[in-house]
């Protein structure tokens, strides 16, 4: 399950913070969609993850979250 922060209509940045717990923040809708697709492709374990704008590229953030089972 994915819990995004406040959604914005800004263009996506391709960089996020994706962990079991993150500080409050916002995130472009484009980045939320990209993370959802990446999570579906990654075959995660269903851990609840929080998502806001950040500094980690989406592919890296998803791979790290899946690798540690969402533990952050």
PQR file with spaces between the fields and no chain letter, atoms N, CA, C, O and H, PARSE charges and radii, in Angstrom:
ATOM       1  N    UNK     1       0.845   -1.160    0.000 -0.4000 1.5000
ATOM       2  CA   UNK     1       0.000    0.000    0.000 -0.0000 2.0000
ATOM       3  C    UNK     1       0.898    1.234    0.000  0.5500 1.7000
ATOM       4  O    UNK     1       1.960    1.245    0.623 -0.5500 1.4000
ATOM       5  N    UNK     2       0.460    2.263   -0.701 -0.4000 1.5000
ATOM       6  CA   UNK     2       1.255    3.482   -0.819 -0.0000 2.0000
ATOM       7  C    UNK     2       0.483    4.650   -0.231  0.5500 1.7000
ATOM       8  O    UNK     2      -0.688    4.854   -0.551 -0.5500 1.4000
ATOM       9  H    UNK     2      -0.402    2.254   -1.207  0.4000 1.0000
ATOM      10  N    UNK     3       1.140    5.417    0.631 -0.4000 1.5000
ATOM      11  CA   UNK     3       0.552    6.618    1.230 -0.0000 2.0000
ATOM      12  C    UNK     3       1.350    7.837    0.780  0.5500 1.7000
ATOM      13  O    UNK     3       2.374    8.165    1.378 -0.5500 1.4000
ATOM      14  H    UNK     3       2.091    5.252    0.891  0.4000 1.0000
ATOM      15  N    UNK     4       0.886    8.506   -0.270 -0.4000 1.5000
ATOM      16  CA   UNK     4       1.603    9.698   -0.718 -0.0000 2.0000
ATOM      17  C    UNK     4       1.298   10.896    0.169  0.5500 1.7000
ATOM      18  O    UNK     4       0.260   10.956    0.829 -0.5500 1.4000
ATOM      19  H    UNK     4       0.053    8.239   -0.756  0.4000 1.0000
ATOM      20  N    UNK     5       2.223   11.847    0.169 -0.4000 1.5000
ATOM      21  CA   UNK     5       2.000   13.109    0.858 -0.0000 2.0000
ATOM      22  C    UNK     5       1.007   13.949    0.062  0.5500 1.7000
ATOM      23  O    UNK     5       0.276   13.434   -0.784 -0.5500 1.4000
ATOM      24  H    UNK     5       3.066   11.799   -0.367  0.4000 1.0000
ATOM      25  N    UNK     6       0.995   15.233    0.344 -0.4000 1.5000
ATOM      26  CA   UNK     6       0.099   16.139   -0.365 -0.0000 2.0000
ATOM      27  C    UNK     6       0.396   16.145   -1.855  0.5500 1.7000
ATOM      28  O    UNK     6       1.542   16.336   -2.262 -0.5500 1.4000
ATOM      29  H    UNK     6       1.589   15.651    1.031  0.4000 1.0000
ATOM      30  N    UNK     7      -0.627   15.937   -2.667 -0.4000 1.5000
ATOM      31  CA   UNK     7      -0.439   15.853   -4.110 -0.0000 2.0000
ATOM      32  C    UNK     7      -0.412   17.238   -4.742  0.5500 1.7000
ATOM      33  O    UNK     7      -1.203   18.115   -4.395 -0.5500 1.4000
ATOM      34  H    UNK     7      -1.558   15.782   -2.337  0.4000 1.0000
ATOM      35  N    UNK     8       0.518   17.411   -5.679 -0.4000 1.5000
ATOM      36  CA   UNK     8       0.601   18.671   -6.412 -0.0000 2.0000
ATOM      37  C    UNK     8       0.460   18.391   -7.908  0.5500 1.7000
ATOM      38  O    UNK     8       0.612   17.255   -8.356 -0.5500 1.4000
ATOM      39  H    UNK     8       1.160   16.698   -5.961  0.4000 1.0000
ATOM      40  N    UNK     9       0.173   19.427   -8.656 -0.4000 1.5000
ATOM      41  CA   UNK     9       0.079   19.325  -10.109 -0.0000 2.0000
ATOM      42  C    UNK     9       1.381   19.743  -10.789  0.5500 1.7000
ATOM      43  O    UNK     9       1.416   19.906  -12.008 -0.5500 1.4000
ATOM      44  H    UNK     9       0.049   20.350   -8.292  0.4000 1.0000
ATOM      45  N    UNK    10       2.451   19.917  -10.013 -0.4000 1.5000
ATOM      46  CA   UNK    10       3.757   20.267  -10.572 -0.0000 2.0000
ATOM      47  C    UNK    10       4.267   19.115  -11.433  0.5500 1.7000
ATOM      48  O    UNK    10       3.865   17.970  -11.229 -0.5500 1.4000
ATOM      49  H    UNK    10       2.422   19.785   -9.022  0.4000 1.0000
ATOM      50  N    UNK    11       5.141   19.400  -12.386 -0.4000 1.5000
ATOM      51  CA   UNK    11       5.753   18.320  -13.169 -0.0000 2.0000
ATOM      52  C    UNK    11       6.556   17.400  -12.249  0.5500 1.7000
ATOM      53  O    UNK    11       7.128   17.850  -11.257 -0.5500 1.4000
ATOM      54  H    UNK    11       5.468   20.331  -12.552  0.4000 1.0000
ATOM      55  N    UNK    12       6.594   16.122  -12.584 -0.4000 1.5000
ATOM      56  CA   UNK    12       7.363   15.169  -11.788 -0.0000 2.0000
ATOM      57  C    UNK    12       8.853   15.469  -11.840  0.5500 1.7000
ATOM      58  O    UNK    12       9.359   16.012  -12.822 -0.5500 1.4000
ATOM      59  H    UNK    12       6.129   15.756  -13.390  0.4000 1.0000
ATOM      60  N    UNK    13       9.545   15.105  -10.767 -0.4000 1.5000
ATOM      61  CA   UNK    13      10.988   15.311  -10.696 -0.0000 2.0000
ATOM      62  C    UNK    13      11.752   14.005  -10.891  0.5500 1.7000
ATOM      63  O    UNK    13      12.938   14.012  -11.221 -0.5500 1.4000
ATOM      64  H    UNK    13       9.133   14.663   -9.970  0.4000 1.0000
ATOM      65  N    UNK    14      11.059   12.884  -10.685 -0.4000 1.5000
ATOM      66  CA   UNK    14      11.729   11.587  -10.767 -0.0000 2.0000
ATOM      67  C    UNK    14      12.527   11.245   -9.526  0.5500 1.7000
ATOM      68  O    UNK    14      13.253   10.250   -9.502 -0.5500 1.4000
ATOM      69  H    UNK    14      10.096   12.878  -10.418  0.4000 1.0000
ATOM      70  N    UNK    15      12.395   12.078   -8.479 -0.4000 1.5000
ATOM      71  CA   UNK    15      13.132   11.839   -7.237 -0.0000 2.0000
ATOM      72  C    UNK    15      12.161   11.885   -6.068  0.5500 1.7000
ATOM      73  O    UNK    15      11.305   12.765   -5.984 -0.5500 1.4000
ATOM      74  H    UNK    15      11.806   12.886   -8.499  0.4000 1.0000
ATOM      75  N    UNK    16      12.315   10.902   -5.152 -0.4000 1.5000
ATOM      76  CA   UNK    16      11.352   10.741   -4.073 -0.0000 2.0000
ATOM      77  C    UNK    16      12.027   10.325   -2.774  0.5500 1.7000
ATOM      78  O    UNK    16      13.211    9.991   -2.737 -0.5500 1.4000
ATOM      79  H    UNK    16      13.011   10.186   -5.221  0.4000 1.0000
ATOM      80  N    UNK    17      11.230   10.359   -1.713 -0.4000 1.5000
ATOM      81  CA   UNK    17      11.577    9.716   -0.446 -0.0000 2.0000
ATOM      82  C    UNK    17      10.501    8.655   -0.235  0.5500 1.7000
ATOM      83  O    UNK    17       9.319    8.985   -0.140 -0.5500 1.4000
ATOM      84  H    UNK    17      10.268   10.631   -1.744  0.4000 1.0000
ATOM      85  N    UNK    18      10.896    7.387   -0.162 -0.4000 1.5000
ATOM      86  CA   UNK    18       9.983    6.256   -0.059 -0.0000 2.0000
ATOM      87  C    UNK    18      10.451    5.358    1.073  0.5500 1.7000
ATOM      88  O    UNK    18      11.458    4.662    0.949 -0.5500 1.4000
ATOM      89  H    UNK    18      11.856    7.119   -0.239  0.4000 1.0000
ATOM      90  N    UNK    19       9.720    5.376    2.171 -0.4000 1.5000
ATOM      91  CA   UNK    19      10.092    4.614    3.373 -0.0000 2.0000
ATOM      92  C    UNK    19       8.820    4.219    4.108  0.5500 1.7000
ATOM      93  O    UNK    19       7.724    4.625    3.721 -0.5500 1.4000
ATOM      94  H    UNK    19       8.901    5.942    2.272  0.4000 1.0000
ATOM      95  N    UNK    20       8.963    3.428    5.168 -0.4000 1.5000
ATOM      96  CA   UNK    20       7.787    3.113    6.001 -0.0000 2.0000
ATOM      97  C    UNK    20       7.282    4.372    6.686  0.5500 1.7000
ATOM      98  O    UNK    20       6.079    4.520    6.901 -0.5500 1.4000
ATOM      99  H    UNK    20       9.853    3.099    5.482  0.4000 1.0000
ATOM     100  N    UNK    21       8.186    5.276    7.029 -0.4000 1.5000
ATOM     101  CA   UNK    21       7.809    6.541    7.653 -0.0000 2.0000
ATOM     102  C    UNK    21       8.670    7.654    7.065  0.5500 1.7000
ATOM     103  O    UNK    21       9.896    7.549    7.035 -0.5500 1.4000
ATOM     104  H    UNK    21       9.163    5.155    6.853  0.4000 1.0000
ATOM     105  N    UNK    22       8.027    8.711    6.602 -0.4000 1.5000
ATOM     106  CA   UNK    22       8.739    9.882    6.086 -0.0000 2.0000
ATOM     107  C    UNK    22       8.146   11.127    6.726  0.5500 1.7000
ATOM     108  O    UNK    22       7.023   11.109    7.229 -0.5500 1.4000
ATOM     109  H    UNK    22       7.031    8.796    6.626  0.4000 1.0000
ATOM     110  N    UNK    23       8.905   12.193    6.700 -0.4000 1.5000
ATOM     111  CA   UNK    23       8.396   13.476    7.176 -0.0000 2.0000
ATOM     112  C    UNK    23       7.265   13.931    6.260  0.5500 1.7000
ATOM     113  O    UNK    23       7.227   13.561    5.086 -0.5500 1.4000
ATOM     114  H    UNK    23       9.817   12.208    6.291  0.4000 1.0000
ATOM     115  N    UNK    24       6.362   14.717    6.783 -0.4000 1.5000
ATOM     116  CA   UNK    24       5.276   15.249    5.964 -0.0000 2.0000
ATOM     117  C    UNK    24       5.848   16.055    4.811  0.5500 1.7000
ATOM     118  O    UNK    24       6.887   16.702    4.939 -0.5500 1.4000
ATOM     119  H    UNK    24       6.393   15.017    7.736  0.4000 1.0000
ATOM     120  N    UNK    25       5.165   16.004    3.704 -0.4000 1.5000
ATOM     121  CA   UNK    25       5.619   16.750    2.549 -0.0000 2.0000
ATOM     122  C    UNK    25       4.644   16.578    1.402  0.5500 1.7000
ATOM     123  O    UNK    25       3.567   16.002    1.556 -0.5500 1.4000
ATOM     124  H    UNK    25       4.321   15.478    3.600  0.4000 1.0000
ATOM     125  N    UNK    26       5.035   17.081    0.271 -0.4000 1.5000
ATOM     126  CA   UNK    26       4.190   16.981   -0.911 -0.0000 2.0000
ATOM     127  C    UNK    26       4.935   16.242   -2.007  0.5500 1.7000
ATOM     128  O    UNK    26       6.137   15.997   -1.912 -0.5500 1.4000
ATOM     129  H    UNK    26       5.910   17.550    0.146  0.4000 1.0000
ATOM     130  N    UNK    27       4.193   15.893   -3.053 -0.4000 1.5000
ATOM     131  CA   UNK    27       4.778   15.154   -4.164 -0.0000 2.0000
ATOM     132  C    UNK    27       3.928   15.376   -5.416  0.5500 1.7000
ATOM     133  O    UNK    27       2.699   15.380   -5.343 -0.5500 1.4000
ATOM     134  H    UNK    27       3.216   16.092   -3.130  0.4000 1.0000
ATOM     135  N    UNK    28       4.584   15.561   -6.559 -0.4000 1.5000
ATOM     136  CA   UNK    28       3.824   15.701   -7.803 -0.0000 2.0000
ATOM     137  C    UNK    28       3.074   14.397   -8.148  0.5500 1.7000
ATOM     138  O    UNK    28       3.581   13.298   -7.923 -0.5500 1.4000
ATOM     139  H    UNK    28       5.582   15.558   -6.618  0.4000 1.0000
ATOM     140  N    UNK    29       1.893   14.543   -8.680 -0.4000 1.5000
ATOM     141  CA   UNK    29       1.094   13.378   -9.090 -0.0000 2.0000
ATOM     142  C    UNK    29       1.865   12.493  -10.074  0.5500 1.7000
ATOM     143  O    UNK    29       1.754   11.268  -10.020 -0.5500 1.4000
ATOM     144  H    UNK    29       1.481   15.435   -8.862  0.4000 1.0000
ATOM     145  N    UNK    30       2.637   13.099  -10.961 -0.4000 1.5000
ATOM     146  CA   UNK    30       3.428   12.329  -11.926 -0.0000 2.0000
ATOM     147  C    UNK    30       4.366   11.347  -11.224  0.5500 1.7000
ATOM     148  O    UNK    30       4.516   10.205  -11.659 -0.5500 1.4000
ATOM     149  H    UNK    30       2.727   14.094  -11.005  0.4000 1.0000
ATOM     150  N    UNK    31       4.996   11.798  -10.137 -0.4000 1.5000
ATOM     151  CA   UNK    31       5.927   10.930   -9.412 -0.0000 2.0000
ATOM     152  C    UNK    31       5.190    9.816   -8.676  0.5500 1.7000
ATOM     153  O    UNK    31       5.699    8.700   -8.578 -0.5500 1.4000
ATOM     154  H    UNK    31       4.874   12.726   -9.784  0.4000 1.0000
ATOM     155  N    UNK    32       4.001   10.106   -8.159 -0.4000 1.5000
ATOM     156  CA   UNK    32       3.207    9.064   -7.499 -0.0000 2.0000
ATOM     157  C    UNK    32       2.877    7.964   -8.511  0.5500 1.7000
ATOM     158  O    UNK    32       3.022    6.778   -8.218 -0.5500 1.4000
ATOM     159  H    UNK    32       3.588   11.013   -8.238  0.4000 1.0000
ATOM     160  N    UNK    33       2.437    8.367   -9.693 -0.4000 1.5000
ATOM     161  CA   UNK    33       2.109    7.387  -10.735 -0.0000 2.0000
ATOM     162  C    UNK    33       3.328    6.548  -11.105  0.5500 1.7000
ATOM     163  O    UNK    33       3.214    5.333  -11.265 -0.5500 1.4000
ATOM     164  H    UNK    33       2.320    9.332   -9.931  0.4000 1.0000
ATOM     165  N    UNK    34       4.481    7.176  -11.240 -0.4000 1.5000
ATOM     166  CA   UNK    34       5.704    6.453  -11.604 -0.0000 2.0000
ATOM     167  C    UNK    34       6.096    5.458  -10.512  0.5500 1.7000
ATOM     168  O    UNK    34       6.534    4.349  -10.818 -0.5500 1.4000
ATOM     169  H    UNK    34       4.574    8.163  -11.110  0.4000 1.0000
ATOM     170  N    UNK    35       5.943    5.839   -9.251 -0.4000 1.5000
ATOM     171  CA   UNK    35       6.267    4.935   -8.146 -0.0000 2.0000
ATOM     172  C    UNK    35       5.290    3.760   -8.132  0.5500 1.7000
ATOM     173  O    UNK    35       5.705    2.621   -7.917 -0.5500 1.4000
ATOM     174  H    UNK    35       5.587    6.740   -9.003  0.4000 1.0000
ATOM     175  N    UNK    36       4.006    4.016   -8.357 -0.4000 1.5000
ATOM     176  CA   UNK    36       3.031    2.927   -8.392 -0.0000 2.0000
ATOM     177  C    UNK    36       3.388    1.898   -9.453  0.5500 1.7000
ATOM     178  O    UNK    36       3.343    0.696   -9.192 -0.5500 1.4000
ATOM     179  H    UNK    36       3.669    4.941   -8.532  0.4000 1.0000
ATOM     180  N    UNK    37       3.741    2.356  -10.640 -0.4000 1.5000
ATOM     181  CA   UNK    37       4.127    1.438  -11.714 -0.0000 2.0000
ATOM     182  C    UNK    37       5.375    0.653  -11.317  0.5500 1.7000
ATOM     183  O    UNK    37       5.438   -0.560  -11.516 -0.5500 1.4000
ATOM     184  H    UNK    37       3.777    3.333  -10.853  0.4000 1.0000
ATOM     185  N    UNK    38       6.354    1.338  -10.761 -0.4000 1.5000
ATOM     186  CA   UNK    38       7.590    0.672  -10.367 -0.0000 2.0000
ATOM     187  C    UNK    38       7.335   -0.364   -9.265  0.5500 1.7000
ATOM     188  O    UNK    38       7.935   -1.439   -9.278 -0.5500 1.4000
ATOM     189  H    UNK    38       6.303    2.323  -10.599  0.4000 1.0000
ATOM     190  N    UNK    39       6.458   -0.051   -8.324 -0.4000 1.5000
ATOM     191  CA   UNK    39       6.138   -1.004   -7.256 -0.0000 2.0000
ATOM     192  C    UNK    39       5.420   -2.231   -7.811  0.5500 1.7000
ATOM     193  O    UNK    39       5.692   -3.354   -7.386 -0.5500 1.4000
ATOM     194  H    UNK    39       5.970    0.822   -8.314  0.4000 1.0000
ATOM     195  N    UNK    40       4.513   -2.025   -8.748 -0.4000 1.5000
ATOM     196  CA   UNK    40       3.827   -3.169   -9.366 -0.0000 2.0000
ATOM     197  C    UNK    40       4.820   -4.074  -10.082  0.5500 1.7000
ATOM     198  O    UNK    40       4.728   -5.299   -9.994 -0.5500 1.4000
ATOM     199  H    UNK    40       4.292   -1.113   -9.092  0.4000 1.0000
ATOM     200  N    UNK    41       5.763   -3.472  -10.787 -0.4000 1.5000
ATOM     201  CA   UNK    41       6.781   -4.241  -11.502 -0.0000 2.0000
ATOM     202  C    UNK    41       7.761   -4.933  -10.552  0.5500 1.7000
ATOM     203  O    UNK    41       8.334   -5.966  -10.898 -0.5500 1.4000
ATOM     204  H    UNK    41       5.837   -2.477  -10.859  0.4000 1.0000
ATOM     205  N    UNK    42       7.955   -4.369   -9.359 -0.4000 1.5000
ATOM     206  CA   UNK    42       8.951   -4.888   -8.420 -0.0000 2.0000
ATOM     207  C    UNK    42       8.440   -6.057   -7.585  0.5500 1.7000
ATOM     208  O    UNK    42       9.231   -6.737   -6.932 -0.5500 1.4000
ATOM     209  H    UNK    42       7.489   -3.529   -9.078  0.4000 1.0000
ATOM     210  N    UNK    43       7.122   -6.302   -7.597 -0.4000 1.5000
ATOM     211  CA   UNK    43       6.565   -7.431   -6.854 -0.0000 2.0000
ATOM     212  C    UNK    43       6.933   -7.363   -5.373  0.5500 1.7000
ATOM     213  O    UNK    43       7.523   -8.293   -4.824 -0.5500 1.4000
ATOM     214  H    UNK    43       6.480   -5.750   -8.128  0.4000 1.0000
ATOM     215  N    UNK    44       6.575   -6.246   -4.737 -0.4000 1.5000
ATOM     216  CA   UNK    44       6.850   -6.062   -3.317 -0.0000 2.0000
ATOM     217  C    UNK    44       5.984   -6.946   -2.443  0.5500 1.7000
ATOM     218  O    UNK    44       5.161   -7.714   -2.940 -0.5500 1.4000
ATOM     219  H    UNK    44       6.095   -5.490   -5.183  0.4000 1.0000
ATOM     220  N    UNK    45       6.175   -6.835   -1.135 -0.4000 1.5000
ATOM     221  CA   UNK    45       5.484   -7.711   -0.185 -0.0000 2.0000
ATOM     222  C    UNK    45       4.224   -7.102    0.412  0.5500 1.7000
ATOM     223  O    UNK    45       3.651   -7.686    1.331 -0.5500 1.4000
ATOM     224  H    UNK    45       6.844   -6.211   -0.731  0.4000 1.0000
ATOM     225  N    UNK    46       3.777   -5.969   -0.067 -0.4000 1.5000
ATOM     226  CA   UNK    46       2.558   -5.351    0.441 -0.0000 2.0000
ATOM     227  C    UNK    46       2.770   -4.455    1.647  0.5500 1.7000
ATOM     228  O    UNK    46       1.796   -4.017    2.260 -0.5500 1.4000
ATOM     229  H    UNK    46       4.242   -5.494   -0.814  0.4000 1.0000
ATOM     230  N    UNK    47       4.001   -4.174    1.999 -0.4000 1.5000
ATOM     231  CA   UNK    47       4.300   -3.277    3.106 -0.0000 2.0000
ATOM     232  C    UNK    47       3.744   -1.889    2.813  0.5500 1.7000
ATOM     233  O    UNK    47       3.793   -1.425    1.674 -0.5500 1.4000
ATOM     234  H    UNK    47       4.791   -4.531    1.501  0.4000 1.0000
ATOM     235  N    UNK    48       3.216   -1.225    3.840 -0.4000 1.5000
ATOM     236  CA   UNK    48       2.731    0.141    3.686 -0.0000 2.0000
ATOM     237  C    UNK    48       3.934    1.078    3.624  0.5500 1.7000
ATOM     238  O    UNK    48       4.769    1.095    4.528 -0.5500 1.4000
ATOM     239  H    UNK    48       3.177   -1.602    4.765  0.4000 1.0000
ATOM     240  N    UNK    49       4.011    1.853    2.550 -0.4000 1.5000
ATOM     241  CA   UNK    49       5.111    2.794    2.363 -0.0000 2.0000
ATOM     242  C    UNK    49       4.566    4.207    2.230  0.5500 1.7000
ATOM     243  O    UNK    49       3.521    4.427    1.618 -0.5500 1.4000
ATOM     244  H    UNK    49       3.333    1.840    1.815  0.4000 1.0000
ATOM     245  N    UNK    50       5.280    5.153    2.806 -0.4000 1.5000
ATOM     246  CA   UNK    50       4.933    6.568    2.669 -0.0000 2.0000
ATOM     247  C    UNK    50       5.829    7.183    1.606  0.5500 1.7000
ATOM     248  O    UNK    50       6.977    6.775    1.424 -0.5500 1.4000
ATOM     249  H    UNK    50       6.129    4.974    3.303  0.4000 1.0000
ATOM     250  N    UNK    51       5.280    8.175    0.906 -0.4000 1.5000
ATOM     251  CA   UNK    51       5.967    8.737   -0.244 -0.0000 2.0000
ATOM     252  C    UNK    51       5.821   10.249   -0.287  0.5500 1.7000
ATOM     253  O    UNK    51       4.709   10.771   -0.208 -0.5500 1.4000
ATOM     254  H    UNK    51       4.348    8.506    1.054  0.4000 1.0000
ATOM     255  N    UNK    52       6.932   10.948   -0.410 -0.4000 1.5000
ATOM     256  CA   UNK    52       6.949   12.399   -0.624 -0.0000 2.0000
ATOM     257  C    UNK    52       8.094   12.709   -1.586  0.5500 1.7000
ATOM     258  O    UNK    52       8.911   11.841   -1.894 -0.5500 1.4000
ATOM     259  H    UNK    52       7.835   10.524   -0.474  0.4000 1.0000
ATOM     260  N    UNK    53       8.142   13.935   -2.050 -0.4000 1.5000
ATOM     261  CA   UNK    53       9.255   14.355   -2.884 -0.0000 2.0000
ATOM     262  C    UNK    53      10.560   14.211   -2.123  0.5500 1.7000
ATOM     263  O    UNK    53      10.597   14.404   -0.908 -0.5500 1.4000
ATOM     264  H    UNK    53       7.478   14.641   -1.801  0.4000 1.0000
ATOM     265  N    UNK    54      11.622   13.877   -2.822 -0.4000 1.5000
ATOM     266  CA   UNK    54      12.900   13.678   -2.146 -0.0000 2.0000
ATOM     267  C    UNK    54      14.061   13.809   -3.096  0.5500 1.7000
ATOM     268  O    UNK    54      13.985   14.532   -4.090 -0.5500 1.4000
ATOM     269  H    UNK    54      11.593   13.720   -3.809  0.4000 1.0000
ATOM     270  N    UNK    55      15.145   13.107   -2.790 -0.4000 1.5000
ATOM     271  CA   UNK    55      16.373   13.234   -3.566 -0.0000 2.0000
ATOM     272  C    UNK    55      16.842   11.917   -4.188  0.5500 1.7000
ATOM     273  O    UNK    55      17.878   11.878   -4.851 -0.5500 1.4000
ATOM     274  H    UNK    55      15.207   12.520   -1.983  0.4000 1.0000
ATOM     275  N    UNK    56      16.088   10.846   -3.977 -0.4000 1.5000
ATOM     276  CA   UNK    56      16.483    9.542   -4.501 -0.0000 2.0000
ATOM     277  C    UNK    56      15.710    9.242   -5.784  0.5500 1.7000
ATOM     278  O    UNK    56      14.486    9.369   -5.806 -0.5500 1.4000
ATOM     279  H    UNK    56      15.247   10.877   -3.438  0.4000 1.0000
ATOM     280  N    UNK    57      16.398    8.849   -6.843 -0.4000 1.5000
ATOM     281  CA   UNK    57      15.690    8.472   -8.069 -0.0000 2.0000
ATOM     282  C    UNK    57      14.665    7.369   -7.795  0.5500 1.7000
ATOM     283  O    UNK    57      14.906    6.482   -6.975 -0.5500 1.4000
ATOM     284  H    UNK    57      17.392    8.746   -6.826  0.4000 1.0000
ATOM     285  N    UNK    58      13.540    7.426   -8.473 -0.4000 1.5000
ATOM     286  CA   UNK    58      12.430    6.502   -8.210 -0.0000 2.0000
ATOM     287  C    UNK    58      12.875    5.045   -8.275  0.5500 1.7000
ATOM     288  O    UNK    58      12.565    4.276   -7.365 -0.5500 1.4000
ATOM     289  H    UNK    58      13.345    8.146   -9.139  0.4000 1.0000
ATOM     290  N    UNK    59      13.590    4.643   -9.318 -0.4000 1.5000
ATOM     291  CA   UNK    59      14.007    3.243   -9.446 -0.0000 2.0000
ATOM     292  C    UNK    59      14.841    2.799   -8.252  0.5500 1.7000
ATOM     293  O    UNK    59      14.663    1.691   -7.744 -0.5500 1.4000
ATOM     294  H    UNK    59      13.842    5.268  -10.057  0.4000 1.0000
ATOM     295  N    UNK    60      15.748    3.657   -7.805 -0.4000 1.5000
ATOM     296  CA   UNK    60      16.584    3.322   -6.647 -0.0000 2.0000
ATOM     297  C    UNK    60      15.757    3.241   -5.369  0.5500 1.7000
ATOM     298  O    UNK    60      15.948    2.333   -4.561 -0.5500 1.4000
ATOM     299  H    UNK    60      15.893    4.556   -8.217  0.4000 1.0000
ATOM     300  N    UNK    61      14.845    4.181   -5.185 -0.4000 1.5000
ATOM     301  CA   UNK    61      14.015    4.201   -3.981 -0.0000 2.0000
ATOM     302  C    UNK    61      13.138    2.961   -3.896  0.5500 1.7000
ATOM     303  O    UNK    61      13.002    2.360   -2.831 -0.5500 1.4000
ATOM     304  H    UNK    61      14.690    4.919   -5.842  0.4000 1.0000
ATOM     305  N    UNK    62      12.541    2.578   -5.028 -0.4000 1.5000
ATOM     306  CA   UNK    62      11.686    1.386   -5.045 -0.0000 2.0000
ATOM     307  C    UNK    62      12.526    0.133   -4.803  0.5500 1.7000
ATOM     308  O    UNK    62      12.138   -0.720   -4.004 -0.5500 1.4000
ATOM     309  H    UNK    62      12.652    3.066   -5.894  0.4000 1.0000
ATOM     310  N    UNK    63      13.652    0.009   -5.471 -0.4000 1.5000
ATOM     311  CA   UNK    63      14.504   -1.166   -5.284 -0.0000 2.0000
ATOM     312  C    UNK    63      14.938   -1.296   -3.822  0.5500 1.7000
ATOM     313  O    UNK    63      14.938   -2.397   -3.272 -0.5500 1.4000
ATOM     314  H    UNK    63      13.966    0.701   -6.120  0.4000 1.0000
ATOM     315  N    UNK    64      15.303   -0.190   -3.200 -0.4000 1.5000
ATOM     316  CA   UNK    64      15.731   -0.234   -1.802 -0.0000 2.0000
ATOM     317  C    UNK    64      14.581   -0.604   -0.888  0.5500 1.7000
ATOM     318  O    UNK    64      14.766   -1.386    0.045 -0.5500 1.4000
ATOM     319  H    UNK    64      15.303    0.704   -3.648  0.4000 1.0000
ATOM     320  N    UNK    65      13.395   -0.060   -1.134 -0.4000 1.5000
ATOM     321  CA   UNK    65      12.235   -0.361   -0.304 -0.0000 2.0000
ATOM     322  C    UNK    65      11.848   -1.830   -0.416  0.5500 1.7000
ATOM     323  O    UNK    65      11.528   -2.464    0.589 -0.5500 1.4000
ATOM     324  H    UNK    65      13.245    0.575   -1.891  0.4000 1.0000
ATOM     325  N    UNK    66      11.874   -2.371   -1.616 -0.4000 1.5000
ATOM     326  CA   UNK    66      11.529   -3.773   -1.828 -0.0000 2.0000
ATOM     327  C    UNK    66      12.593   -4.685   -1.205  0.5500 1.7000
ATOM     328  O    UNK    66      12.270   -5.711   -0.605 -0.5500 1.4000
ATOM     329  H    UNK    66      12.134   -1.855   -2.433  0.4000 1.0000
ATOM     330  N    UNK    67      13.843   -4.305   -1.355 -0.4000 1.5000
ATOM     331  CA   UNK    67      14.967   -5.099   -0.822 -0.0000 2.0000
ATOM     332  C    UNK    67      14.871   -5.241    0.696  0.5500 1.7000
ATOM     333  O    UNK    67      15.151   -6.309    1.240 -0.5500 1.4000
ATOM     334  H    UNK    67      14.105   -3.472   -1.842  0.4000 1.0000
ATOM     335  N    UNK    68      14.485   -4.191    1.364 -0.4000 1.5000
ATOM     336  CA   UNK    68      14.415   -4.247    2.835 -0.0000 2.0000
ATOM     337  C    UNK    68      13.002   -4.517    3.330  0.5500 1.7000
ATOM     338  O    UNK    68      12.726   -4.402    4.524 -0.5500 1.4000
ATOM     339  H    UNK    68      14.258   -3.323    0.922  0.4000 1.0000
ATOM     340  N    UNK    69      12.118   -4.871    2.427 -0.4000 1.5000
ATOM     341  CA   UNK    69      10.753   -5.171    2.840 -0.0000 2.0000
ATOM     342  C    UNK    69      10.051   -3.952    3.362  0.5500 1.7000
ATOM     343  O    UNK    69       9.159   -4.057    4.204 -0.5500 1.4000
ATOM     344  H    UNK    69      12.342   -4.965    1.457  0.4000 1.0000
ATOM     345  N    UNK    70      10.450   -2.767    2.863 -0.4000 1.5000
ATOM     346  CA   UNK    70       9.814   -1.534    3.308 -0.0000 2.0000
ATOM     347  C    UNK    70      10.337   -1.006    4.612  0.5500 1.7000
ATOM     348  O    UNK    70       9.920    0.062    5.060 -0.5500 1.4000
ATOM     349  H    UNK    70      11.175   -2.682    2.179  0.4000 1.0000
ATOM     350  N    UNK    71      11.263   -1.748    5.248 -0.4000 1.5000
ATOM     351  CA   UNK    71      11.764   -1.272    6.535 -0.0000 2.0000
ATOM     352  C    UNK    71      12.619   -0.035    6.321  0.5500 1.7000
ATOM     353  O    UNK    71      13.540   -0.028    5.505 -0.5500 1.4000
ATOM     354  H    UNK    71      11.601   -2.616    4.884  0.4000 1.0000
ATOM     355  N    UNK    72      12.293    1.018    7.078 -0.4000 1.5000
ATOM     356  CA   UNK    72      13.054    2.238    6.907 -0.0000 2.0000
ATOM     357  C    UNK    72      13.501    2.854    8.188  0.5500 1.7000
ATOM     358  O    UNK    72      14.158    3.895    8.177 -0.5500 1.4000
ATOM     359  H    UNK    72      11.544    1.012    7.741  0.4000 1.0000
